[in-house]
């Protein structure tokens, strides 16, 4: 997954791994150059829309909200906008019927089949992320044209899970 911060056009790639319920940043690059970063891990807080960010042993609370492809992160009295992009895309162009993974997780249930007609708001898939279940719902009515992943498969944040055509 590629990311940009604020209105900056520069793209960053980060790899995160799940270690005992903590997401740890394992690699951070830009323009194929590895960027040295401190030891960073992220865990879910007990309250909704709140995470704990640990940077080199120092923990801080952050409030997060996702709107479309943008994560709004309130940390240290500042708001940071972090946008996800498909790798090597010049602009994010998500098919209106594409459903992206809201975060890294594991697919635990698929409730539809390829070719099935679905209604807007219908739950299509359930995934587990950060010890919580997340329902992936249809953004519009249509026909399932593609199921990209299977039950039990781990997925990264921002990958396409399901595609719906009219």
C-alpha contacts under 8 A as a table, 3 or more apart, distances in Angstrom:
res1	aa1	res2	aa2	distance
1	X	13	X	6.04
1	X	14	X	7.12
1	X	84	X	6.74
1	X	85	X	6.35
1	X	86	X	5.96
1	X	87	X	5.60
1	X	156	X	7.90
1	X	157	X	7.40
1	X	158	X	6.64
1	X	159	X	7.72
2	X	11	X	6.00
2	X	12	X	5.45
2	X	13	X	4.76
2	X	14	X	7.37
2	X	84	X	5.81
2	X	85	X	5.03
2	X	86	X	6.15
2	X	87	X	5.35
2	X	88	X	7.75
3	X	11	X	5.42
3	X	12	X	5.05
3	X	13	X	6.25
3	X	82	X	6.59
3	X	83	X	5.44
3	X	84	X	4.62
3	X	85	X	5.83
4	X	7	X	7.53
4	X	8	X	6.30
4	X	9	X	6.33
4	X	10	X	6.03
4	X	11	X	5.01
4	X	12	X	6.27
4	X	82	X	5.87
4	X	83	X	5.31
4	X	84	X	6.75
4	X	85	X	7.78
5	X	8	X	5.79
5	X	9	X	7.92
5	X	10	X	7.88
5	X	80	X	7.32
5	X	81	X	5.80
5	X	82	X	4.68
5	X	83	X	6.36
6	X	80	X	6.74
6	X	81	X	4.93
6	X	82	X	6.20
6	X	83	X	7.56
10	X	30	X	7.69
11	X	30	X	6.10
11	X	31	X	7.48
12	X	28	X	6.97
12	X	29	X	5.65
12	X	30	X	4.65
12	X	31	X	7.60
13	X	27	X	7.83
13	X	28	X	5.69
13	X	29	X	5.19
13	X	30	X	6.30
14	X	25	X	6.84
14	X	26	X	7.32
14	X	27	X	5.36
14	X	28	X	4.44
14	X	29	X	6.46
15	X	25	X	5.93
15	X	26	X	5.47
15	X	27	X	5.11
15	X	28	X	6.73
16	X	23	X	5.97
16	X	24	X	5.30
16	X	25	X	4.45
16	X	26	X	5.51
16	X	27	X	7.30
17	X	23	X	5.49
17	X	24	X	5.33
17	X	25	X	6.63
17	X	26	X	6.79
18	X	21	X	5.95
18	X	22	X	5.47
18	X	23	X	4.61
18	X	24	X	6.34
19	X	22	X	5.18
19	X	23	X	6.34
19	X	24	X	6.93
21	X	43	X	6.79
21	X	130	X	6.17
21	X	131	X	7.39
22	X	41	X	6.14
22	X	42	X	5.59
22	X	43	X	4.97
22	X	130	X	7.85
23	X	41	X	5.33
23	X	42	X	5.03
23	X	43	X	6.46
24	X	39	X	7.89
24	X	40	X	5.93
24	X	41	X	4.29
24	X	42	X	6.53
25	X	28	X	7.47
25	X	39	X	7.43
25	X	40	X	5.77
25	X	41	X	6.29
27	X	34	X	7.38
27	X	35	X	7.92
28	X	34	X	5.98
28	X	35	X	5.54
28	X	36	X	7.31
28	X	37	X	7.34
29	X	32	X	5.88
29	X	33	X	5.29
29	X	34	X	4.39
29	X	35	X	5.34
30	X	33	X	5.28
30	X	34	X	6.70
30	X	35	X	7.19
37	X	40	X	7.83
38	X	55	X	6.45
38	X	56	X	5.93
39	X	54	X	7.85
39	X	55	X	5.68
39	X	56	X	4.91
39	X	57	X	7.84
40	X	53	X	7.15
40	X	54	X	5.61
40	X	55	X	4.64
40	X	56	X	6.42
41	X	53	X	5.93
41	X	54	X	5.19
41	X	55	X	6.76
42	X	51	X	6.77
42	X	52	X	5.69
42	X	53	X	4.66
42	X	54	X	6.27
43	X	51	X	5.75
43	X	52	X	5.23
43	X	53	X	6.68
43	X	130	X	7.40
44	X	50	X	6.73
44	X	51	X	4.63
44	X	52	X	6.19
44	X	130	X	6.28
45	X	48	X	7.28
45	X	50	X	5.48
45	X	51	X	4.81
45	X	52	X	6.00
46	X	50	X	7.64
47	X	50	X	5.84
49	X	63	X	5.66
49	X	64	X	5.13
49	X	65	X	6.16
50	X	61	X	6.86
50	X	62	X	5.67
50	X	63	X	4.45
50	X	64	X	5.86
51	X	61	X	5.86
51	X	62	X	5.39
51	X	63	X	6.42
51	X	64	X	7.26
52	X	59	X	6.40
52	X	60	X	5.60
52	X	61	X	4.68
52	X	62	X	6.22
53	X	59	X	5.58
53	X	60	X	5.29
53	X	61	X	6.30
53	X	62	X	7.02
54	X	57	X	5.83
54	X	58	X	5.29
54	X	59	X	4.22
54	X	60	X	6.35
55	X	58	X	5.23
55	X	59	X	6.47
60	X	75	X	7.89
61	X	75	X	7.09
62	X	73	X	6.52
62	X	74	X	5.53
62	X	75	X	4.92
62	X	76	X	7.89
63	X	73	X	5.77
63	X	74	X	5.09
63	X	75	X	6.92
64	X	71	X	6.66
64	X	72	X	5.58
64	X	73	X	4.61
64	X	74	X	6.42
65	X	71	X	5.74
65	X	72	X	5.24
65	X	73	X	6.77
66	X	69	X	7.02
66	X	70	X	5.69
66	X	71	X	4.40
66	X	72	X	6.16
67	X	70	X	5.35
67	X	71	X	6.42
67	X	72	X	7.65
69	X	83	X	5.61
69	X	84	X	5.58
69	X	85	X	7.71
70	X	81	X	6.39
70	X	82	X	5.58
70	X	83	X	4.31
70	X	84	X	6.54
71	X	81	X	5.75
71	X	82	X	5.11
71	X	83	X	6.21
72	X	79	X	6.63
72	X	80	X	5.82
72	X	81	X	4.80
72	X	82	X	6.59
73	X	79	X	5.55
73	X	80	X	5.02
73	X	81	X	6.35
73	X	82	X	7.71
74	X	77	X	6.55
74	X	78	X	5.62
74	X	79	X	4.50
74	X	80	X	6.36
75	X	78	X	5.46
75	X	79	X	6.46
75	X	80	X	7.60
84	X	92	X	7.91
84	X	158	X	6.83
85	X	89	X	6.83
85	X	91	X	7.22
85	X	92	X	5.25
85	X	158	X	7.74
86	X	89	X	5.61
86	X	92	X	6.32
86	X	158	X	7.62
86	X	159	X	7.96
89	X	92	X	6.32
94	X	98	X	6.39
95	X	98	X	5.11
95	X	163	X	7.97
96	X	139	X	7.92
97	X	138	X	7.85
97	X	139	X	6.75
97	X	140	X	6.97
97	X	163	X	5.38
97	X	164	X	4.51
97	X	165	X	6.19
98	X	160	X	6.31
98	X	161	X	7.40
98	X	162	X	5.90
98	X	163	X	4.43
98	X	164	X	6.29
99	X	136	X	7.61
99	X	138	X	7.62
99	X	139	X	7.83
99	X	160	X	5.65
99	X	161	X	5.58
99	X	162	X	5.33
99	X	163	X	6.29
100	X	157	X	7.49
100	X	158	X	5.08
100	X	159	X	5.28
100	X	160	X	4.42
100	X	161	X	5.57
100	X	162	X	7.53
101	X	104	X	7.03
101	X	155	X	7.35
101	X	156	X	6.99
101	X	157	X	5.09
101	X	158	X	4.90
101	X	159	X	5.50
101	X	160	X	6.39
101	X	161	X	6.24
102	X	157	X	5.56
102	X	158	X	6.15
103	X	129	X	6.85
103	X	156	X	6.46
103	X	157	X	3.94
103	X	158	X	6.78
104	X	129	X	6.27
104	X	154	X	7.37
104	X	155	X	5.58
104	X	156	X	4.24
104	X	157	X	4.46
105	X	127	X	6.36
105	X	128	X	5.41
105	X	129	X	4.28
105	X	130	X	7.32
105	X	154	X	5.59
105	X	155	X	5.56
105	X	156	X	6.68
105	X	157	X	7.65
106	X	127	X	5.40
106	X	128	X	5.20
106	X	129	X	6.54
106	X	151	X	7.79
106	X	152	X	5.96
106	X	153	X	5.58
106	X	154	X	4.30
106	X	155	X	6.14
107	X	110	X	7.58
107	X	125	X	7.49
107	X	126	X	6.21
107	X	127	X	4.22
107	X	128	X	6.35
107	X	149	X	7.87
107	X	150	X	6.90
107	X	151	X	5.06
107	X	152	X	5.32
107	X	153	X	5.64
107	X	154	X	6.49
107	X	155	X	7.58
108	X	125	X	7.87
108	X	126	X	5.79
108	X	127	X	5.18
108	X	128	X	6.52
108	X	151	X	5.26
108	X	152	X	5.72
109	X	125	X	5.61
109	X	126	X	5.05
109	X	127	X	6.79
109	X	151	X	5.76
110	X	113	X	7.98
110	X	124	X	6.26
110	X	125	X	4.45
110	X	126	X	6.51
110	X	150	X	7.62
110	X	151	X	6.64
111	X	123	X	7.24
111	X	124	X	5.11
111	X	125	X	5.54
112	X	116	X	6.61
112	X	124	X	5.72
112	X	125	X	7.50
112	X	144	X	7.83
113	X	116	X	5.52
113	X	144	X	6.98
113	X	147	X	7.55
114	X	143	X	7.85
114	X	144	X	5.10
114	X	145	X	5.80
114	X	146	X	5.96
114	X	147	X	6.38
115	X	143	X	5.74
115	X	144	X	5.06
115	X	145	X	5.95
116	X	143	X	5.50
116	X	144	X	5.50
117	X	141	X	7.51
117	X	142	X	5.59
117	X	143	X	4.28
117	X	144	X	6.42
118	X	122	X	6.62
118	X	138	X	7.35
118	X	141	X	5.48
118	X	142	X	5.52
118	X	143	X	6.04
118	X	144	X	7.31
119	X	122	X	5.61
119	X	138	X	6.88
119	X	140	X	6.46
119	X	141	X	4.12
119	X	142	X	6.60
120	X	137	X	7.62
120	X	138	X	5.12
120	X	139	X	5.51
120	X	140	X	4.13
120	X	141	X	4.49
120	X	142	X	7.95
121	X	137	X	5.23
121	X	138	X	4.93
121	X	139	X	6.10
121	X	140	X	6.99
122	X	137	X	5.27
122	X	138	X	5.40
123	X	126	X	7.73
123	X	135	X	6.11
123	X	136	X	5.73
123	X	137	X	4.26
123	X	138	X	6.48
124	X	135	X	7.46
124	X	136	X	5.75
124	X	137	X	5.45
124	X	138	X	6.58
125	X	135	X	6.01
125	X	136	X	5.11
125	X	137	X	7.14
126	X	133	X	6.52
126	X	134	X	5.58
126	X	135	X	4.62
126	X	136	X	5.93
127	X	133	X	5.64
127	X	134	X	5.29
127	X	135	X	6.63
127	X	136	X	7.59
128	X	131	X	6.24
128	X	132	X	5.44
128	X	133	X	4.48
128	X	134	X	6.12
129	X	132	X	5.41
129	X	133	X	6.45
129	X	134	X	7.24
138	X	141	X	6.94
138	X	164	X	7.99
140	X	164	X	8.00
141	X	164	X	8.00
141	X	166	X	7.14
142	X	164	X	5.82
142	X	165	X	5.46
142	X	166	X	4.41
143	X	164	X	5.39
143	X	165	X	5.31
143	X	166	X	5.91
144	X	147	X	7.37
144	X	162	X	7.32
144	X	163	X	6.05
144	X	164	X	4.58
144	X	165	X	6.45
145	X	162	X	7.76
145	X	163	X	5.56
145	X	164	X	5.36
145	X	165	X	5.99
146	X	162	X	5.63
146	X	163	X	5.05
146	X	164	X	7.11
147	X	150	X	7.85
147	X	161	X	6.50
147	X	162	X	4.82
147	X	163	X	6.77
148	X	160	X	7.05
148	X	161	X	5.39
148	X	162	X	5.88
149	X	153	X	6.63
149	X	161	X	6.32
150	X	153	X	5.65
155	X	159	X	6.97
156	X	159	X	6.00
160	X	163	X	7.52
